[in-house]
Amino acid sequence: MSLEIIAQLAILALVVASGPLVIALLAARRGNL
């Protein structure tokens, strides 16, 4: 595997992992308000 492929997979993993986290943070903020 080339470094470019590994980098793309890492970025995709971060995006997929950050999705639910952002939704959870928004839900928490709405809950606090």
matplotlib code that plots the C-alpha trace (Angstrom):
import matplotlib.pyplot as plt

x = [0.0, 1.2, 1.3, -1.3, -3.8, -3.0, -3.5, -6.8, -8.0, -6.9, -8.8, -11.9, -11.7, -11.4, -14.4, -16.6, -15.5, -16.1, -19.6, -21.3, -19.2, -20.3, -24.0, -23.5, -22.0, -24.8, -27.4, -25.6, -25.6, -29.3, -30.0, -28.1, -29.9]
y = [0.0, 3.5, 6.4, 8.2, 5.3, 5.1, 8.8, 8.7, 5.8, 7.7, 10.8, 8.8, 7.1, 10.5, 11.9, 8.8, 8.9, 12.6, 12.4, 10.8, 12.9, 16.2, 15.0, 14.0, 17.4, 19.3, 17.1, 17.7, 21.5, 21.5, 19.4, 21.9, 24.8]
z = [0.0, -0.9, 1.6, -0.4, 0.0, 3.7, 4.1, 2.3, 4.5, 7.6, 6.5, 5.7, 9.1, 10.9, 9.0, 9.7, 13.4, 13.7, 12.3, 15.3, 17.7, 16.1, 16.3, 19.9, 20.8, 19.1, 20.9, 24.2, 23.6, 22.8, 25.9, 28.1, 26.6]

ax = plt.figure().add_subplot(projection="3d")
ax.plot(x, y, z, "-o")
ax.set_aspect("equal")
plt.show()
